[in-house]
Amino acid sequence: MPRPQPQSPRDKGNSATLPAPTPQTTREPDARLPKPGIIHRTTDPGRTRVKVSYYPGTRTIVPPPWVRCTSMPTLDYWRGRDLMAEIQWLSRSGFIPVSPIGDSVDLLTDYVQTPAGWRAYGISVPAGGTVQVEVQHTKTAWFRLMLVDKWGTPGPGMMQAAIAHQPVMVTYKNPKDEATAIYVIVDDPAWWSDAKDPYTLAIRRDWDPAKTDLSQVKMVAGLWGASPSVSAEFRGPSLTGPAVYPH
């Protein structure tokens, strides 16, 4: 499948249109919508509608497609690609899939679901604990990270990541007096990541996982439903292999 090529930083304005990829979906955006290249979900008459489907035997939603990004994302593009609104819209019909990250995992390689172009991960954080998450890829300029709570919105301690233009590294300090779960969304709208060229998600903690009991933290909470990524590989101090749901 052809993939868009990154522009050189020397290209003025980074606005040149790249070769169009092979179409992956038959859904096209309504020409009257203000943000071209994005499928807007709505129930308003005359607008694009997306049929929601589920993983077999669950109420966890299979993320629906978005039109693939084929030119370097701009500030306007990121503003129009409102994944938080997407998650809120989808949650009316079921649960949003999240892949829990084990407490001892510090590196994770994976790739986004296509044609949705994003994937979510859950991380447990103790009271007062600080965690830093960074996405690494050969084309990081096309990626961004988002940080949300169990309701899919930026909760306390997450606003800095929410207002940043295009963060590829986010830091969260738990302001609560109890452990909590946070949800990190890796957004790759051009689908640069795949099995041959996955991204790496680095997780840095200021606490010792071996000495911190986070077993009581509920990862499946609010609008999130567990859906472990079968494509993920993780690495920790004493662990290696496929990422699995921590029992």
Salt bridges, closest charged atoms under 4 A:
ASP30 OD2 - ARG32 NH2 2.86
ASP76 OD1 - ARG79 NH1 3.75
GLU86 OE1 - ARG41 NE 3.13
ASP110 OD2 - ARG119 NE 3.42
GLU134 OE1 - ARG204 NH2 2.63
ASP187 OD1 - ARG81 NH2 2.75
ASP187 OD2 - ARG144 NE 2.83
ASP194 OD2 - ARG3 NH1 3.01
ASP197 OD2 - HIS137 NE2 3.36
